[in-house]
């Protein structure tokens, strides 16, 4: 997919118009950003916005996260345990303390 992010009012207006006109190519809208299909048409729309608005439009190629391939099992286990915690107001840092679950600092240090 193509993530298109706009940084000016004019670029947001153009993005909104492109999304309304070509909804078959839009995967999802986020206000000042949108996901386009990774098709030639999606690339055409994204690059047209870049051509019109220059640095006010940023385009990235994205891929969906496959949690079973991209995320290590200890992280998935920590998520499952944290969501099943007894007290929903317990922050993760307190929950993970004294367990085998990774600490927030370890989570921040490691890349996927």
ZAMIMI-717649 format. One line per field, with one value per residue: x, y, z of N, C-alpha, C in turn; residue number from 1. Coordinates in Angstrom, 1 decimal, padded with zeros to 4 digits. Example, Ala and Ser with C-alpha at 12.3 -4.5 7.8 and 13.67 -1.06 7.14 Angstrom:
BEGIN
n_X	(013.2_012.8)
n_Y	(-005.7_-002.2)
n_Z	(007.8_007.1)
ca_X	(012.3_013.7)
ca_Y	(-004.5_-001.1)
ca_Z	(007.8_007.1)
c_X	(013.2_012.9)
c_Y	(-003.3_000.0)
c_Z	(007.8_007.9)
pos	(1_2)
//
This chain:
BEGIN
n_X	(000.8_000.3_001.2_000.0_000.8_-000.2_000.9_-000.1_-002.8_-003.8_-002.8_-004.1_-006.7_-006.6_-005.9_-008.2_-010.1_-009.1_-009.5_-012.3_-013.1_-011.8_-012.5_-012.3_-009.7_-008.8_-007.8_-008.0_-008.9_-007.5_-007.9_-005.6_-004.1_-003.8_-004.4_-003.5_-004.3_-001.7_-001.2_-000.8_-002.6_-002.9_-000.3_-000.1_-002.0_-000.9_001.7_000.8_-000.2_002.2_003.5_001.9_002.0_004.5_006.9_005.0_003.6_004.0_005.1_005.0_005.9_004.1_003.7_001.5_001.4_002.4_001.6_002.5_004.7_006.3_006.5_008.1_007.6_007.7_006.9_004.2_003.1_003.4_001.6_-000.8_-001.0_-000.9_-003.3_-005.1_-004.9_-005.7_-006.3_-007.5_-006.4_-003.7_-000.5_001.7_004.4_004.5_003.1_004.8_007.0_009.1_008.4_008.7_008.2_009.0_010.6_009.4_011.6_013.3_011.6_011.5_014.1_014.6_014.3_011.8)
n_Y	(-001.2_002.3_005.0_008.1_011.3_014.5_017.9_020.5_022.8_023.1_020.8_018.9_019.4_018.7_016.0_015.0_015.5_013.8_011.3_011.2_011.2_009.0_006.6_003.8_003.2_004.0_002.8_003.4_006.3_009.0_011.6_013.9_012.1_009.1_005.8_004.3_001.8_-000.4_000.0_000.9_003.0_003.9_004.8_006.8_008.6_009.4_010.4_012.5_014.2_014.8_016.1_018.3_019.6_019.4_019.3_019.3_017.0_013.7_010.5_007.0_003.6_001.0_-002.0_-004.6_-005.5_-008.6_-010.3_-012.8_-013.5_-011.2_-010.2_-011.1_-014.1_-013.8_-011.1_-011.1_-012.9_-011.3_-009.2_-010.6_-011.5_-009.0_-007.8_-009.5_-008.9_-008.4_-005.9_-003.3_-000.8_-000.9_000.1_-000.8_-000.9_-001.4_-003.8_-005.5_-005.6_-007.7_-010.0_-012.4_-011.0_-008.6_-005.4_-002.0_-000.4_-002.2_-003.0_-000.6_-000.4_-002.4_-003.3_-004.3)
n_Z	(000.0_-000.4_001.6_002.0_003.1_004.1_004.5_004.4_004.2_001.6_000.3_001.8_001.0_-001.7_-001.4_-000.1_-002.2_-004.2_-002.9_-002.6_-005.3_-006.4_-004.9_-005.2_-005.2_-002.8_000.3_003.0_004.8_006.7_007.5_007.3_006.0_003.9_002.8_-000.1_-002.7_-003.8_-006.6_-010.1_-010.5_-007.9_-007.4_-009.4_-008.4_-006.0_-006.7_-008.3_-006.4_-005.1_-007.2_-007.5_-005.0_-003.9_-001.3_000.6_000.6_001.5_000.6_001.3_000.9_002.2_004.1_005.3_008.7_009.7_012.4_013.3_011.9_011.8_014.5_017.5_019.5_022.4_022.6_021.6_023.5_025.8_025.2_025.1_027.8_029.2_028.3_029.5_032.2_035.7_036.8_034.9_035.0_035.5_034.5_031.8_032.4_035.2_035.3_033.9_035.5_037.4_036.1_033.3_031.1_028.6_029.5_029.2_028.4_027.1_025.0_023.6_022.7_020.8_017.4_015.0)
ca_X	(000.0_001.0_000.7_000.2_000.6_-000.2_001.4_-000.6_-004.2_-004.1_-002.5_-005.2_-007.9_-006.4_-006.0_-009.7_-010.8_-008.7_-010.1_-013.7_-013.2_-011.2_-012.7_-012.0_-008.2_-008.5_-008.0_-008.4_-008.6_-007.1_-007.9_-004.5_-003.3_-004.6_-003.7_-003.9_-003.8_-000.4_-001.5_-000.4_-003.5_-002.6_001.0_-000.4_-002.7_000.1_002.7_000.1_-000.2_003.5_003.8_001.2_002.2_005.9_007.3_003.8_003.1_005.0_004.6_005.8_005.4_003.9_003.2_000.7_002.1_002.0_002.1_003.1_006.0_007.1_006.6_008.6_006.6_007.6_006.1_002.8_002.7_003.3_000.4_-001.9_-001.0_-001.3_-004.7_-005.9_-004.5_-006.8_-006.7_-007.2_-005.7_-002.3_000.3_002.5_005.7_004.2_002.7_005.9_008.1_009.2_007.9_009.5_007.8_010.0_010.3_009.2_012.8_013.7_010.7_011.9_015.5_014.7_013.6_011.2)
ca_Y	(000.0_003.6_005.9_009.5_012.2_015.8_018.8_021.8_022.8_022.9_019.4_018.1_019.5_017.9_014.6_014.7_015.4_012.6_010.2_011.2_011.0_007.7_005.8_002.4_003.1_004.4_001.7_004.0_007.7_009.3_013.1_014.4_011.0_008.1_004.6_003.9_000.5_-000.4_-000.2_002.0_004.1_004.5_005.5_007.9_009.6_009.8_011.2_013.7_015.1_015.3_017.1_019.6_020.2_019.2_018.9_019.3_015.6_012.6_009.2_005.9_002.3_000.2_-003.4_-004.9_-006.2_-010.0_-010.5_-014.1_-013.5_-009.9_-009.9_-012.3_-014.7_-013.2_-009.8_-011.5_-013.4_-010.1_-008.5_-011.4_-011.5_-007.7_-007.6_-010.3_-008.5_-008.3_-004.5_-002.6_000.5_-001.1_000.4_-002.0_-000.9_-002.0_-005.1_-006.3_-005.7_-008.9_-011.1_-012.7_-010.1_-007.5_-004.1_-001.0_000.1_-003.3_-002.9_000.6_-000.6_-003.5_-003.1_-005.5)
ca_Z	(000.0_-000.4_002.6_001.5_004.2_003.6_005.5_004.3_004.0_000.2_000.0_002.4_000.2_-002.9_-001.0_000.1_-003.5_-004.8_-002.2_-003.0_-006.7_-006.7_-003.7_-005.5_-005.0_-001.4_001.2_004.2_005.0_008.1_007.6_006.6_005.4_003.3_002.2_-001.5_-003.2_-004.4_-008.0_-010.9_-010.3_-006.6_-007.6_-010.2_-007.6_-005.0_-007.4_-008.8_-005.3_-004.9_-008.3_-007.3_-003.7_-003.5_000.0_001.5_000.5_001.7_000.2_001.7_000.6_003.4_004.0_006.5_009.8_010.0_013.8_013.5_011.2_012.1_015.9_018.2_020.3_023.7_022.6_021.5_024.8_026.7_024.8_025.6_029.3_029.6_028.1_030.4_033.6_036.6_036.9_033.6_035.1_035.7_033.3_031.4_033.1_036.5_035.0_033.4_036.6_038.1_035.2_032.2_030.0_028.4_030.0_028.2_027.8_026.2_023.9_022.8_022.1_019.8_016.2_014.5)
c_X	(000.9_000.4_001.1_-000.2_000.8_000.2_000.9_-002.1_-004.5_-003.8_-003.6_-006.4_-007.7_-006.5_-007.5_-010.4_-010.4_-009.4_-011.6_-013.9_-012.8_-011.3_-012.3_-010.5_-007.9_-008.8_-008.5_-008.0_-008.4_-007.1_-006.8_-003.6_-004.3_-003.8_-004.3_-003.5_-002.5_-000.5_-000.9_-001.3_-003.2_-001.3_000.7_-001.0_-001.7_001.1_002.1_000.1_001.1_003.9_003.1_001.6_003.7_006.1_006.1_003.1_004.2_004.4_005.6_005.1_005.3_003.6_002.5_001.6_001.5_002.5_002.8_004.4_006.9_007.4_007.1_007.5_006.5_006.8_004.6_002.3_002.5_002.0_-000.8_-002.1_-001.4_-002.7_-005.6_-005.6_-005.8_-007.3_-006.4_-006.5_-004.2_-001.5_001.2_003.8_005.5_003.8_003.9_007.0_008.0_008.6_009.0_009.2_008.8_009.6_010.0_010.5_013.4_012.9_011.1_013.2_015.5_013.8_012.9_012.0)
c_Y	(001.2_004.5_007.3_010.4_013.6_016.8_020.2_021.7_022.5_021.4_018.5_018.2_018.7_016.4_014.2_014.6_014.2_011.3_010.1_010.8_009.5_006.7_004.3_002.2_003.4_003.2_002.2_005.5_008.0_010.9_013.6_013.3_010.0_007.0_004.3_002.5_000.7_-000.8_001.0_003.2_004.7_005.3_006.8_009.0_010.2_010.8_012.5_014.7_015.7_016.4_018.4_020.3_020.1_018.7_018.8_017.9_014.6_011.3_008.1_004.6_001.5_-001.2_-003.7_-005.7_-007.6_-010.3_-011.8_-014.3_-012.3_-009.7_-011.2_-012.8_-014.1_-011.8_-010.2_-012.1_-012.3_-009.4_-009.3_-011.4_-010.1_-007.4_-008.4_-010.0_-008.3_-006.8_-003.7_-001.3_000.4_-000.8_-000.7_-002.1_-001.6_-003.5_-006.0_-006.5_-007.0_-010.1_-011.4_-011.8_-009.0_-006.2_-003.1_-000.5_-000.9_-003.2_-001.7_000.4_-001.5_-003.1_-004.4_-006.1)
c_Z	(000.0_000.7_002.1_002.7_003.7_004.8_005.3_004.0_002.5_-000.2_000.6_001.6_-001.1_-002.6_-000.8_-001.2_-004.2_-004.2_-002.6_-004.4_-007.1_-005.5_-004.0_-005.2_-003.6_-000.5_002.5_004.2_006.5_008.3_006.8_005.9_004.8_002.9_000.9_-001.8_-003.8_-005.9_-008.8_-010.7_-008.9_-006.7_-008.3_-009.3_-006.6_-005.6_-008.0_-007.6_-005.0_-006.0_-008.0_-006.1_-003.2_-002.2_001.0_001.4_000.6_001.4_000.7_001.2_001.9_003.1_005.3_007.5_009.9_011.4_014.0_012.9_011.7_013.6_016.7_019.2_021.7_023.7_022.5_022.8_025.8_026.5_025.4_027.1_029.8_029.4_029.0_031.9_034.4_036.7_035.6_033.8_035.4_034.4_033.0_032.1_034.5_036.3_034.7_034.5_037.3_037.4_034.1_031.0_029.8_029.0_028.9_027.6_026.8_024.9_023.0_022.1_020.9_018.6_015.7_013.4)
pos	(1_2_3_4_5_6_7_8_9_10_11_12_13_14_15_16_17_18_19_20_21_22_23_24_25_26_27_28_29_30_31_32_33_34_35_36_37_38_39_40_41_42_43_44_45_46_47_48_49_50_51_52_53_54_55_56_57_58_59_60_61_62_63_64_65_66_67_68_69_70_71_72_73_74_75_76_77_78_79_80_81_82_83_84_85_86_87_88_89_90_91_92_93_94_95_96_97_98_99_100_101_102_103_104_105_106_107_108_109_110_111_112)
//
